[in-house]
Amino acid sequence: MAEEKVEVVPLSSLPVQAFDKEKLTKFFMRSLFVIPNHYQGQDPNRLTLLYFAISGLDILGALDKVDNKQRIIDWVYALQVLPPADQPGAITIFEHVM
């Protein structure tokens, strides 16, 4: 069997494709609070989707456009599972902060 030769092309030689920054920003902003239709089956992964939406906004330099930052923070904290306070050795969030 003859070996196939694979041509290696450096990424720097590929043409740079333009993207619409405003369109991407709107997509990520919408993704913060509503899961797009084609991701509806990913509801268990919504925290991961939120992470990528926030990361995308950060890469685009558009984090300042997020108005509901506290709402997002509260939602993430609401997903935490803390150990019961009556368990020996368990710490509450307030003990940890202080």
C-alpha positions in Angstrom: 0.0 0.0 0.0 1.4 3.4 -1.0 1.7 6.0 1.6 -0.2 9.2 1.0 1.7 12.4 1.4 -0.1 15.1 3.3 0.8 18.6 2.6 1.3 20.7 5.7 0.3 24.3 5.3 1.3 26.8 7.9 -1.7 28.7 9.4 -0.1 32.0 8.7 -0.3 31.3 5.0 -4.1 30.8 5.0 -6.3 33.8 4.1 -7.9 35.6 7.1 -11.7 35.5 6.9 -13.5 38.6 8.1 -16.2 38.2 10.7 -19.0 40.4 11.8 -18.1 41.4 15.3 -21.5 43.0 16.0 -23.3 39.9 14.8 -21.2 37.6 17.0 -21.7 40.0 20.0 -25.4 39.8 19.5 -25.3 36.0 19.3 -23.3 35.7 22.6 -25.5 38.3 24.3 -28.6 36.4 23.4 -27.0 33.1 24.5 -26.5 34.5 28.0 -30.2 34.2 28.8 -31.8 32.0 26.1 -30.3 28.8 24.8 -30.4 28.9 20.9 -32.8 26.4 19.3 -30.1 24.1 18.1 -28.7 23.8 21.6 -32.0 23.1 23.4 -30.9 19.5 24.0 -27.8 20.8 25.8 -29.8 22.1 28.8 -27.7 20.1 31.2 -24.7 21.9 29.8 -26.1 25.4 30.1 -23.3 26.4 32.6 -20.8 25.4 29.9 -22.7 27.3 27.3 -22.7 30.4 29.6 -19.0 30.0 30.0 -18.4 30.1 26.3 -20.8 33.0 25.7 -19.0 35.1 28.4 -15.6 34.0 27.0 -16.7 34.9 23.5 -17.8 38.4 24.6 -14.5 38.8 26.4 -12.5 37.9 23.3 -14.5 40.4 21.3 -13.9 43.0 23.9 -17.7 43.3 24.6 -18.0 42.4 28.2 -19.0 46.0 29.0 -22.3 45.4 27.0 -23.5 42.9 29.6 -26.0 44.7 31.8 -27.2 41.9 34.0 -23.9 40.7 35.4 -25.3 40.3 39.0 -28.1 38.2 37.6 -25.6 35.9 36.0 -23.5 35.7 39.1 -26.5 34.9 41.3 -27.6 32.2 38.8 -24.1 30.5 38.9 -24.0 30.6 42.7 -27.5 29.1 42.8 -26.2 26.0 41.0 -23.6 25.3 43.7 -24.3 22.3 45.9 -22.9 23.0 49.3 -22.4 20.3 52.0 -24.9 20.3 54.9 -23.8 22.7 57.7 -24.5 20.0 60.3 -21.8 17.6 58.9 -18.6 17.5 60.9 -15.9 19.4 59.0 -18.4 21.1 56.7 -17.9 24.8 56.2 -20.6 27.2 55.1 -19.9 29.8 52.5 -19.9 32.5 55.2 -17.3 30.7 57.3 -15.1 30.4 54.2 -15.3 34.1 53.4 -14.6 35.2 57.0 
